[in-house]
Amino acid sequence: MSTSSAHPRDVLLGAQAGAVVLPVCDHYSGVESRMRKSLALQAEMAQEFGACVFDVTLDCEDGAPVGGEAEHAALVTELALAAAPGMRVGVRVHPVDHPAFAGDVITIAGRAGHRLSHLMVPKVESTDDVREAVEALNAAGAEAVPLHVLIESPLAVHHAFEIAAHPRVQSLSFGLMDFVSAHGGAIPAEGMGAAGQFTHPLVVRAKLAIASAAHAHGKVPSHCVVTEFNDIDAMRAAAKKAAGEFGYTRMWSIHPNQIQPILEAFAPDERQIQMATKIIATAAAADWAPVSFDGTLHDRASYRHFWQVLSRAHATGRALPSEAQAWFAAPASS
């Protein structure tokens, strides 16, 4: 039976057709004025690119003043509810062992769970922490809210594969600053920098373990922050390394200056987009049988790669050739 009319997503991904695909940038803000500006910028860029190209994660862990956690949770809830339609808004709550965690979940997930793209739980050490977070979400009536987790210690890295395997976990993020400080001075401060985080062996090992754990279970690995937010060259270099050498498909932003460099670094370039389009079109015309393209053999394994290139291009707002536009406009077959 010919499959040329089938959607490439169905043919090439099969059972993985529903695999997690998230915007490549996750932008964090916790101060009220910055949260409001972040949500406004998200809506503006969605208009510009024709898609929601980055998530906004409203921050309770670092954003809430000590003693004012309940008020901050209420503010975050109102902001999430007021976000523009179609925008992806998540919230980082306090760790599960923090006194404010339960209140965060009850207030935010209980009132705005239907509006949240995800709930980020920091300082997850094991699947016990994941289960506790899931139970709290379910008790708040937010059974459909995905969990994103922060891996921030050597023990958490050790448990990364088990954590990634939990069905409610959608994404694993690397918490660089806490990971370095968890080593009691054994990793120098340079290990937290834009360049040093890619050279210190313990940090590199943790990054690779988290990325591998996420990919092993079909989850999204999200790369850590670059604190030198005014150094665009450093930000661009770090994003390119994260995407091109460390296997990350998403990255944190902590300043609006960082969003565009992340989008650029994680997006395929024009040459890749054109090649991917031609190869997928050739494959479809051949009913997905192996083909020779520019003297190179391609089959479903490489087709799958090139389809993912096009999916990433679409998610980052890149202009697509007309053939590719048609694939993304058409619904996947059932």
C-alpha positions as CSV (number, residue, x, y, z in Angstrom):
1,M,0.0,0.0,0.0
2,S,1.4,3.4,-1.0
3,T,2.2,5.8,1.9
4,S,3.1,8.8,-0.2
5,S,-0.1,10.7,0.9
6,A,0.5,10.0,4.6
7,H,1.9,12.7,6.8
8,P,5.7,12.4,7.3
9,R,5.2,12.7,11.0
10,D,3.1,9.5,11.1
11,V,5.3,7.6,8.6
12,L,8.6,8.5,10.2
13,L,7.9,8.7,13.9
14,G,5.2,6.0,14.2
15,A,4.5,5.5,17.8
16,Q,6.7,8.5,18.6
17,A,4.4,10.8,16.6
18,G,3.1,12.2,19.9
19,A,6.6,12.7,21.3
20,V,7.3,15.9,23.3
21,V,8.2,18.9,21.2
22,L,8.7,22.1,23.1
23,P,9.8,25.7,22.1
24,V,13.6,25.8,22.1
25,C,13.7,28.7,24.6
26,D,12.3,28.8,28.1
27,H,12.4,32.4,29.5
28,Y,12.4,32.9,33.3
29,S,11.3,35.9,35.2
30,G,10.1,36.5,38.8
31,V,9.9,40.2,39.4
32,E,6.4,41.6,38.6
33,S,7.5,44.2,36.1
34,R,9.7,41.7,34.3
35,M,7.0,39.0,34.3
36,R,4.6,41.4,32.7
37,K,7.2,42.5,30.1
38,S,8.1,38.8,29.4
39,L,4.4,38.0,28.7
40,A,4.0,41.0,26.4
41,L,7.2,40.2,24.5
42,Q,6.0,36.6,24.1
43,A,2.8,37.7,22.5
44,E,4.6,40.2,20.3
45,M,7.1,37.6,19.0
46,A,4.3,35.1,18.4
47,Q,2.7,37.7,16.1
48,E,6.0,38.3,14.3
49,F,6.9,34.6,13.8
50,G,3.4,33.1,13.5
51,A,4.0,30.7,16.4
52,C,4.7,30.8,20.1
53,V,8.5,30.6,19.8
54,F,9.4,30.6,23.5
55,D,7.9,29.7,26.8
56,V,7.6,32.1,29.7
57,T,8.1,30.5,33.1
58,L,7.0,32.7,36.0
59,D,9.3,32.1,38.9
60,C,8.2,31.6,42.5
61,E,11.4,30.0,43.8
62,D,13.7,33.0,43.2
63,G,11.0,35.6,42.6
64,A,9.0,35.4,45.8
65,P,10.3,37.5,48.7
66,V,10.8,35.6,52.0
67,G,7.6,35.8,53.9
68,G,5.7,36.9,50.8
69,E,5.4,33.5,49.1
70,A,1.6,33.3,49.2
71,E,1.2,36.8,47.8
72,H,3.6,36.0,45.0
73,A,1.9,32.8,44.1
74,A,-1.4,34.8,43.9
75,L,0.3,37.3,41.6
76,V,1.7,34.6,39.4
77,T,-1.7,32.9,39.1
78,E,-3.3,36.2,37.9
79,L,-0.6,36.7,35.4
80,A,-0.9,33.2,34.0
81,L,-4.7,33.6,33.7
82,A,-4.3,36.9,31.9
83,A,-1.7,35.7,29.3
84,A,-2.7,36.1,25.7
85,P,-4.6,33.2,24.1
86,G,-2.4,30.4,22.7
87,M,0.7,31.5,24.7
88,R,2.7,28.9,26.7
89,V,3.1,29.9,30.3
90,G,4.6,27.8,33.0
91,V,5.5,28.3,36.7
92,R,8.5,27.4,38.8
93,V,7.3,26.6,42.3
94,H,9.3,26.0,45.4
95,P,11.0,22.6,46.0
96,V,8.8,19.9,47.4
97,D,10.5,20.1,50.8
98,H,10.0,23.9,51.1
99,P,7.1,25.1,53.4
100,A,5.7,27.1,50.5
101,F,5.5,24.2,48.0
102,A,2.0,23.0,49.0
103,G,0.6,26.5,48.9
104,D,2.2,27.2,45.6
105,V,0.5,24.2,44.0
106,I,-2.9,24.7,45.6
107,T,-3.0,28.4,44.5
108,I,-1.4,28.3,41.1
109,A,-2.3,24.8,39.8
110,G,-5.6,24.8,41.6
111,R,-6.8,28.1,39.9
112,A,-4.7,28.2,36.7
113,G,-3.9,24.6,36.0
114,H,-5.9,24.7,32.8
115,R,-3.8,27.6,31.6
116,L,-0.3,26.2,32.5
117,S,2.0,24.7,29.8
118,H,4.0,23.1,32.6
119,L,5.0,23.2,36.3
120,M,8.7,23.4,37.0
121,V,9.8,21.7,40.2
122,P,13.4,22.6,41.3
123,K,15.9,20.5,43.3
124,V,14.4,17.2,42.4
125,E,16.7,14.5,43.8
126,S,14.8,11.3,43.0
127,T,11.5,9.8,41.8
128,D,10.2,10.2,45.3
129,D,10.2,14.0,44.8
130,V,8.5,13.5,41.4
131,R,5.8,11.4,42.9
132,E,5.2,14.0,45.7
133,A,4.8,16.7,43.1
134,V,2.5,14.6,41.0
135,E,0.3,13.8,44.0
136,A,0.1,17.5,44.9
137,L,-0.9,18.5,41.3
138,N,-3.5,15.8,41.1
139,A,-4.9,16.8,44.5
140,A,-5.2,20.3,43.1
141,G,-7.2,19.1,40.1
142,A,-4.3,19.6,37.7
143,E,-3.9,16.1,36.5
144,A,-3.1,17.2,32.9
145,V,-0.2,19.6,33.8
146,P,3.2,18.3,32.7
147,L,6.1,18.3,35.1
148,H,9.4,19.9,34.2
149,V,12.2,19.1,36.7
150,L,15.5,20.7,37.7
151,I,18.5,18.4,38.2
152,E,20.8,20.3,40.5
153,S,23.0,18.0,42.4
154,P,25.3,15.0,41.9
155,L,22.7,12.7,43.4
156,A,20.0,14.0,41.1
157,V,22.4,13.4,38.1
158,H,22.8,9.8,39.3
159,H,19.1,9.4,39.3
160,A,18.5,11.2,36.1
161,F,17.5,8.2,34.0
162,E,14.9,7.1,36.6
163,I,13.5,10.6,36.9
164,A,13.2,10.9,33.1
165,A,11.4,7.6,32.9
166,H,8.4,8.9,35.0
167,P,5.5,9.4,32.6
168,R,4.5,12.8,34.0
169,V,8.0,14.3,33.5
170,Q,8.1,16.1,30.2
171,S,11.5,17.9,30.4
172,L,14.8,17.8,32.4
173,S,16.7,21.0,33.0
174,F,20.3,21.3,34.3
175,G,20.7,23.6,37.3
176,L,24.3,24.7,36.8
177,M,24.7,27.1,39.7
178,D,23.4,24.7,42.4
179,F,25.2,21.8,40.9
180,V,28.6,23.6,41.2
181,S,27.9,24.8,44.7
182,A,26.8,21.3,45.7
183,H,30.5,20.2,45.3
184,G,31.7,22.2,48.3
185,G,34.3,24.2,46.4
186,A,35.7,21.2,44.5
187,I,34.6,22.9,41.2
188,P,36.0,26.4,40.8
189,A,33.8,29.4,40.2
190,E,34.8,29.3,36.5
191,G,32.7,26.2,36.2
192,M,29.6,28.4,36.4
193,G,30.7,30.7,33.6
194,A,29.7,30.8,30.0
195,A,32.9,29.1,28.9
196,G,34.0,27.1,31.9
197,Q,30.7,25.2,32.1
198,F,31.7,23.5,28.9
199,T,35.2,22.5,30.0
200,H,35.1,21.3,33.6
201,P,34.9,17.5,33.5
202,L,32.3,17.1,36.3
203,V,30.0,19.7,34.7
204,V,30.4,18.3,31.2
205,R,29.7,14.8,32.6
206,A,26.5,16.0,34.2
207,K,25.3,17.8,31.1
208,L,25.8,14.7,29.0
209,A,24.1,12.4,31.5
210,I,21.0,14.6,31.7
211,A,20.8,15.0,27.9
212,S,21.2,11.2,27.5
213,A,18.6,10.4,30.1
214,A,16.1,12.7,28.5
215,H,16.6,11.3,25.0
216,A,16.5,7.8,26.3
217,H,12.9,8.3,27.5
218,G,11.6,10.7,24.8
219,K,11.8,13.8,27.0
220,V,13.2,17.2,26.3
221,P,16.7,18.2,27.7
222,S,16.8,21.8,28.6
223,H,20.2,23.5,29.0
224,C,21.1,25.8,31.9
225,V,21.5,29.5,32.2
226,V,24.3,31.8,31.0
227,T,24.6,34.4,33.7
228,E,26.6,36.9,31.6
229,F,23.4,38.1,30.1
230,N,24.9,41.3,28.5
231,D,27.5,39.3,26.7
232,I,25.6,38.3,23.5
233,D,28.7,36.6,22.0
234,A,29.1,34.4,25.0
235,M,25.4,33.6,25.0
236,R,25.5,32.7,21.3
237,A,28.5,30.5,21.7
238,A,27.1,28.7,24.7
239,A,23.8,28.1,22.9
240,K,25.5,26.7,19.8
241,K,27.5,24.3,22.0
242,A,24.5,23.2,23.9
243,A,22.6,22.5,20.7
244,G,25.4,21.2,18.5
245,E,27.6,19.3,20.8
246,F,25.7,18.4,24.0
247,G,22.4,17.2,22.6
248,Y,20.1,19.8,24.1
249,T,17.0,20.9,22.3
250,R,15.9,23.7,24.6
251,M,17.7,26.3,26.7
252,W,16.9,28.7,29.6
253,S,16.9,32.5,29.1
254,I,17.1,34.9,32.1
255,H,17.1,38.1,30.2
256,P,15.3,39.3,27.0
257,N,18.7,39.8,25.3
258,Q,19.1,36.0,25.4
259,I,16.0,34.9,23.6
260,Q,16.9,35.7,20.1
261,P,20.5,34.2,20.3
262,I,18.9,31.0,21.6
263,L,16.3,30.9,18.8
264,E,19.1,31.4,16.3
265,A,21.4,28.8,17.8
266,F,18.8,26.1,18.0
267,A,17.2,26.8,14.6
268,P,18.4,25.0,11.4
269,D,20.1,27.3,8.9
270,E,18.7,27.9,5.4
271,R,20.9,25.2,3.8
272,Q,19.7,22.6,6.3
273,I,16.1,23.6,5.8
274,Q,16.4,23.4,2.0
275,M,18.2,20.0,2.1
276,A,15.7,18.5,4.6
277,T,12.8,19.7,2.4
278,K,14.2,18.1,-0.7
279,I,15.1,14.8,1.0
280,I,11.6,14.5,2.6
281,A,9.9,15.4,-0.7
282,T,12.0,12.8,-2.6
283,A,11.3,10.2,0.1
284,A,7.6,10.8,-0.1
285,A,7.6,10.5,-3.9
286,A,9.4,7.1,-3.5
287,D,6.8,5.9,-0.9
288,W,9.5,6.2,1.7
289,A,11.7,3.6,0.2
290,P,15.5,4.2,0.2
291,V,16.7,6.8,-2.3
292,S,19.9,8.2,-3.6
293,F,20.2,12.0,-3.1
294,D,23.3,13.8,-4.3
295,G,25.2,10.5,-4.4
296,T,24.3,9.6,-0.8
297,L,21.9,6.8,0.3
298,H,19.0,7.8,2.5
299,D,16.4,5.6,4.2
300,R,13.9,6.0,7.0
301,A,16.6,6.5,9.6
302,S,17.9,9.6,7.9
303,Y,14.4,10.7,6.8
304,R,13.5,10.8,10.5
305,H,16.5,13.1,11.2
306,F,15.6,15.5,8.4
307,W,11.9,15.6,9.4
308,Q,13.1,16.6,12.9
309,V,15.2,19.4,11.3
310,L,12.0,20.7,9.6
311,S,10.0,20.4,12.8
312,R,12.7,22.4,14.7
313,A,12.7,25.0,11.9
314,H,8.9,25.4,12.2
315,A,9.1,25.6,16.0
316,T,11.7,28.4,15.8
317,G,9.7,30.5,13.4
318,R,12.0,29.9,10.4
319,A,10.6,30.5,6.9
320,L,9.8,27.2,5.2
321,P,9.7,26.2,1.5
322,S,6.1,25.8,0.1
323,E,6.3,22.0,0.2
324,A,7.2,22.1,3.9
325,Q,4.5,24.6,4.7
326,A,2.0,22.2,3.3
327,W,3.2,19.5,5.6
328,F,2.8,21.6,8.7
329,A,-0.5,23.0,7.6
330,A,-2.0,19.6,7.1
331,P,-3.2,17.6,10.1
332,A,-1.5,14.3,10.9
333,S,-3.4,11.3,9.7
334,S,-5.1,9.1,12.2
